[in-house]
Amino acid sequence: MQTRQLGNSDLYITPIGVGAWAMGGGDWAFAWGEQDDQDSINAIRAAIDAGMNWIDTAMVYGHGHSEQVVGRTIADLSNKPYVFTKCSRLRGPDGGLIGCLKADSIRQECEQSLRNLNTDVIDLYQIHWPMPDEDIEEGWETLTKLKAEGKVRNIGVSNFSAAQMKRIQPIAPITSLQPPYSLIRREIEAETLPFVAENNIGVIVYSPMASGLLSGKMTKERVENFPENDWRKRRDFFQEPQLSRNLALADKLKEIGARHGRTAGEAAIAWTLRRPEVTGAIVGIRTPEQVAGVIGAGEWRLSQDEINEIEAMA
């Protein structure tokens, strides 16, 4: 798989990487239901064997559990992938999540992430959410110091707007942005993508398959049977009337993918990678079998006619 330089860093990443959100397990506010750790381990190994060279996780995914699974998986690999993780989301007193960008809190999270991942340095450390907004400068200053101290190699942000990135840029250059981007979430096209292009900021998009909606595997029956600890059960994209529209879009992607022996999921991911500003896409996988349904997106590119055909339905 070809690689591309991520922003101003020395990281050259494959167009798709492993998303470890669901690997956090079922016991936290934004879980995807129960997850078997051995399935997660096998999925990561299958993805690396197939050519992916990076993994994206976060401290909040299972409150450290996802990072621990990643750390155990790559510990004995001779060909280690880059590991990206994120800070600033904490378990609140009611079991929900809160944001904290205070220096002491971020430092504590970073040290815990290093232990969880069983590493001395994190390849890319990111602020997960710009919350609370008034503390983003303090949070970014802290990441800058962690980089200077050698705890992390590169620093980036996730879910930041162009205006918020402009505020922190004078403190230190931003290596990358991690935003949501898919056929049903296109907010970054208006202001954010032009801004990152002008400022040499890499982009690794998350949820390119819209949390499974555009994978070609989703059905109304499956949505109805989501377990209570699957956060998607409460998301508007999975409710009518949006659900029917989104599944119809998945059918179009399935049709286009079939012409090339590809899946709907690969078509959805390839659609996000059509933008030159997008360096890579985070692809959530939960089993080794799922790798086969997404790996083709690393090299396949949609034709302009196919893009136009998809746009006509979007």
C-alpha positions as CSV (number, residue, x, y, z in Angstrom):
1,M,0.0,0.0,0.0
2,Q,1.3,3.4,-0.9
3,T,1.9,5.9,1.9
4,R,1.5,9.7,2.3
5,Q,3.2,12.1,4.7
6,L,0.9,13.2,7.5
7,G,1.1,17.0,7.7
8,N,4.3,18.4,9.0
9,S,5.4,15.1,10.6
10,D,7.9,12.5,9.5
11,L,5.1,9.9,9.5
12,Y,4.2,8.3,6.2
13,I,0.9,6.5,6.7
14,T,-1.2,4.1,4.6
15,P,-4.5,5.5,3.3
16,I,-6.4,3.4,5.8
17,G,-5.6,2.6,9.5
18,V,-7.1,0.6,12.3
19,G,-9.8,2.2,14.4
20,A,-9.9,0.8,17.9
21,W,-13.0,2.6,19.3
22,A,-15.1,-0.6,19.6
23,M,-12.2,-2.5,21.1
24,G,-12.8,-0.6,24.3
25,G,-15.5,-3.1,25.2
26,G,-19.1,-2.7,26.4
27,D,-18.7,-1.0,29.8
28,W,-18.6,2.8,29.0
29,A,-20.8,5.5,27.7
30,F,-20.1,5.2,24.0
31,A,-19.6,1.5,23.7
32,W,-20.5,-0.5,20.6
33,G,-21.7,-3.4,22.7
34,E,-19.6,-6.3,24.0
35,Q,-16.3,-7.0,22.3
36,D,-14.1,-10.0,22.7
37,D,-10.5,-9.1,23.3
38,Q,-9.1,-12.0,21.3
39,D,-11.2,-10.9,18.3
40,S,-9.7,-7.4,18.7
41,I,-6.1,-8.8,18.8
42,N,-6.7,-11.0,15.8
43,A,-8.3,-8.1,13.9
44,I,-5.3,-5.8,14.5
45,R,-2.8,-8.5,13.5
46,A,-4.8,-9.2,10.3
47,A,-4.9,-5.5,9.4
48,I,-1.2,-5.1,9.9
49,D,-0.5,-8.3,7.8
50,A,-2.7,-6.8,5.1
51,G,-0.6,-3.7,5.0
52,M,-2.1,-1.1,7.3
53,N,0.7,0.7,9.2
54,W,-1.1,2.7,11.9
55,I,-3.7,2.3,14.7
56,D,-5.9,5.0,16.2
57,T,-7.2,4.6,19.8
58,A,-8.0,6.9,22.8
59,M,-7.8,6.8,26.5
60,V,-11.5,7.1,26.8
61,Y,-12.3,4.0,24.7
62,G,-13.2,1.7,27.5
63,H,-11.4,4.0,29.9
64,G,-8.0,2.6,28.9
65,H,-9.1,-0.9,27.8
66,S,-8.7,-0.2,24.1
67,E,-5.2,1.1,24.6
68,Q,-4.3,-1.9,26.7
69,V,-5.5,-4.3,24.0
70,V,-3.5,-2.4,21.4
71,G,-0.4,-2.5,23.7
72,R,-0.7,-6.2,24.3
73,T,-1.2,-6.9,20.6
74,I,1.8,-5.0,19.2
75,A,4.2,-5.8,22.1
76,D,5.8,-8.8,20.3
77,L,5.5,-7.6,16.7
78,S,8.8,-7.0,14.8
79,N,7.0,-4.7,12.4
80,K,5.3,-2.3,14.8
81,P,2.6,0.0,13.4
82,Y,2.4,3.7,14.4
83,V,0.2,4.2,17.3
84,F,-2.0,7.3,17.7
85,T,-4.1,8.1,20.8
86,K,-6.1,10.9,22.3
87,C,-6.7,12.7,25.6
88,S,-9.1,15.1,27.3
89,R,-12.3,12.9,27.7
90,L,-12.8,11.5,31.2
91,R,-15.4,9.5,33.0
92,G,-17.9,11.8,34.8
93,P,-19.5,11.2,38.2
94,D,-22.7,9.9,36.6
95,G,-20.8,7.5,34.3
96,G,-21.0,9.8,31.3
97,L,-18.1,11.7,29.8
98,I,-16.7,15.1,30.6
99,G,-14.0,17.2,28.9
100,C,-10.9,18.4,30.7
101,L,-8.0,20.3,29.1
102,K,-6.1,21.2,32.3
103,A,-2.4,20.6,32.2
104,D,-2.2,18.3,35.2
105,S,-5.1,16.1,33.8
106,I,-3.5,15.8,30.4
107,R,-0.2,14.8,31.9
108,Q,-1.8,12.2,34.0
109,E,-3.6,10.8,30.9
110,C,-0.5,10.8,28.9
111,E,1.4,8.8,31.5
112,Q,-1.4,6.3,31.7
113,S,-1.6,6.0,28.0
114,L,2.2,5.2,27.8
115,R,1.7,2.5,30.4
116,N,-1.4,1.1,28.6
117,L,0.4,1.0,25.3
118,N,3.5,-0.4,26.8
119,T,5.7,2.2,25.1
120,D,8.1,5.0,25.9
121,V,6.7,7.4,23.3
122,I,3.4,8.0,21.4
123,D,3.7,8.6,17.7
124,L,0.7,11.0,17.5
125,Y,-1.0,12.5,20.6
126,Q,-4.3,14.3,20.0
127,I,-6.7,16.5,21.9
128,H,-9.9,14.4,21.5
129,W,-12.5,17.2,21.8
130,P,-12.1,21.0,22.2
131,M,-14.1,20.9,25.4
132,P,-14.2,23.1,27.3
133,D,-13.5,25.6,24.6
134,E,-11.9,28.2,26.9
135,D,-9.2,25.8,27.8
136,I,-8.0,24.7,24.4
137,E,-4.9,26.9,24.6
138,E,-3.9,25.4,27.9
139,G,-4.4,21.9,26.5
140,W,-2.4,22.6,23.4
141,E,0.5,24.2,25.4
142,T,0.6,21.0,27.4
143,L,0.8,18.8,24.3
144,T,3.6,21.0,23.0
145,K,5.6,20.5,26.3
146,L,5.0,16.8,26.2
147,K,6.5,16.7,22.7
148,A,9.5,18.8,23.8
149,E,10.0,16.3,26.7
150,G,10.0,13.3,24.3
151,K,6.8,11.7,25.6
152,V,5.1,12.1,22.2
153,R,6.6,12.5,18.7
154,N,3.8,14.6,17.0
155,I,0.7,16.5,18.2
156,G,-2.7,16.9,16.7
157,V,-6.3,17.7,17.3
158,S,-9.7,16.0,16.8
159,N,-13.1,17.6,16.2
160,F,-11.7,21.1,16.1
161,S,-13.2,23.8,13.9
162,A,-11.0,26.0,11.6
163,A,-11.5,28.9,14.1
164,Q,-10.3,26.8,17.0
165,M,-7.2,25.7,15.1
166,K,-6.4,29.3,14.2
167,R,-6.4,30.1,18.0
168,I,-3.8,27.4,18.9
169,Q,-1.6,27.7,15.8
170,P,0.5,30.5,17.2
171,I,1.5,28.2,20.1
172,A,2.8,25.4,17.9
173,P,2.1,24.0,14.5
174,I,-0.6,21.4,14.2
175,T,0.4,18.1,12.7
176,S,-3.0,16.7,12.0
177,L,-6.8,17.0,12.4
178,Q,-9.1,14.1,13.1
179,P,-12.7,15.0,12.0
180,P,-15.8,12.9,11.3
181,Y,-16.3,12.6,7.5
182,S,-18.6,10.5,5.4
183,L,-21.3,10.8,2.8
184,I,-23.8,11.7,5.6
185,R,-21.4,14.0,7.5
186,R,-19.9,16.6,5.2
187,E,-19.6,19.6,7.5
188,I,-15.8,19.9,7.1
189,E,-15.9,20.6,3.4
190,A,-16.9,24.2,3.7
191,E,-14.2,25.7,5.9
192,T,-12.1,23.0,7.6
193,L,-10.6,21.3,4.5
194,P,-9.6,24.5,2.8
195,F,-8.0,25.6,6.1
196,V,-5.9,22.5,6.6
197,A,-4.8,22.6,3.0
198,E,-3.5,26.1,3.4
199,N,-1.6,25.2,6.6
200,N,-0.1,21.8,5.8
201,I,-2.2,20.0,8.4
202,G,-2.7,16.3,7.7
203,V,-6.3,14.9,8.0
204,I,-7.2,11.4,9.2
205,V,-11.0,11.1,9.0
206,Y,-13.0,9.0,11.3
207,S,-16.3,7.1,10.7
208,P,-15.9,7.0,6.9
209,M,-18.5,4.3,6.8
210,A,-20.8,6.3,9.1
211,S,-20.4,3.8,12.0
212,G,-21.4,0.9,9.9
213,L,-24.4,2.5,8.1
214,L,-22.6,2.6,4.8
215,S,-20.8,-0.8,5.1
216,G,-23.4,-2.6,3.1
217,K,-24.0,-4.9,6.1
218,M,-26.5,-2.8,8.0
219,T,-30.2,-3.5,7.9
220,K,-33.2,-2.2,9.8
221,E,-33.5,-5.5,11.6
222,R,-29.9,-5.3,12.8
223,V,-30.5,-1.7,14.1
224,E,-33.6,-2.8,15.9
225,N,-31.6,-5.5,17.7
226,F,-28.7,-3.4,18.8
227,P,-27.9,-4.1,22.4
228,E,-28.7,-1.3,25.0
229,N,-24.9,-0.7,25.4
230,D,-24.4,0.1,21.7
231,W,-24.3,3.9,21.4
232,R,-25.7,3.8,17.9
233,K,-29.1,2.7,19.2
234,R,-29.6,6.3,20.3
235,R,-28.0,8.1,17.3
236,D,-30.3,10.1,14.9
237,F,-28.6,8.6,11.8
238,F,-29.9,5.2,12.8
239,Q,-33.5,6.5,13.3
240,E,-36.2,7.1,10.7
241,P,-36.5,8.8,8.4
242,Q,-32.8,9.1,8.1
243,L,-32.2,5.4,8.4
244,S,-34.0,4.5,5.2
245,R,-32.3,7.2,3.3
246,N,-28.9,6.1,4.6
247,L,-29.5,2.5,3.8
248,A,-30.5,3.4,0.2
249,L,-27.2,5.3,-0.1
250,A,-25.4,2.1,1.1
251,D,-27.2,0.2,-1.6
252,K,-25.8,2.6,-4.2
253,L,-22.3,2.1,-2.9
254,K,-22.8,-1.6,-2.9
255,E,-23.8,-1.4,-6.6
256,I,-20.8,0.7,-7.5
257,G,-18.4,-1.5,-5.5
258,A,-19.8,-4.7,-7.1
259,R,-18.6,-3.5,-10.5
260,H,-15.1,-3.7,-9.3
261,G,-15.4,-6.7,-6.9
262,R,-15.4,-4.3,-4.0
263,T,-17.7,-3.8,-1.0
264,A,-20.0,-0.9,-0.2
265,G,-17.7,-0.1,2.7
266,E,-14.7,0.1,0.4
267,A,-16.7,2.5,-1.8
268,A,-17.6,4.6,1.2
269,I,-14.0,4.9,2.4
270,A,-12.7,5.5,-1.1
271,W,-15.2,8.4,-1.4
272,T,-13.6,10.1,1.6
273,L,-10.1,9.5,0.2
274,R,-11.0,11.3,-3.1
275,R,-10.3,14.6,-1.4
276,P,-6.6,15.5,-1.7
277,E,-6.7,17.1,1.8
278,V,-7.5,13.7,3.4
279,T,-4.3,11.8,4.2
280,G,-6.0,8.7,5.6
281,A,-9.2,7.2,6.9
282,I,-9.7,5.4,10.2
283,V,-11.5,2.1,9.6
284,G,-13.1,0.5,12.6
285,I,-12.7,-3.3,12.7
286,R,-13.8,-5.8,15.3
287,T,-12.9,-9.2,13.8
288,P,-10.1,-10.4,11.4
289,E,-12.8,-11.3,8.8
290,Q,-13.8,-7.6,8.5
291,V,-10.4,-6.6,7.2
292,A,-11.2,-8.3,3.8
293,G,-14.2,-6.0,3.4
294,V,-12.2,-2.8,3.8
295,I,-8.6,-3.3,2.8
296,G,-9.3,-2.7,-0.9
297,A,-10.0,1.0,-0.2
298,G,-6.3,1.5,0.4
299,E,-5.6,1.4,-3.3
300,W,-8.9,1.7,-5.2
301,R,-10.1,5.1,-6.3
302,L,-13.5,6.0,-7.6
303,S,-13.8,7.5,-11.1
304,Q,-15.3,10.9,-11.5
305,D,-18.3,9.4,-13.1
306,E,-18.8,7.1,-10.1
307,I,-18.3,10.1,-7.7
308,N,-21.0,12.0,-9.7
309,E,-23.3,9.0,-9.5
310,I,-22.9,8.9,-5.7
311,E,-23.3,12.7,-5.3
312,A,-26.6,12.5,-7.2
313,M,-28.0,10.5,-4.3
314,A,-26.2,12.1,-1.4
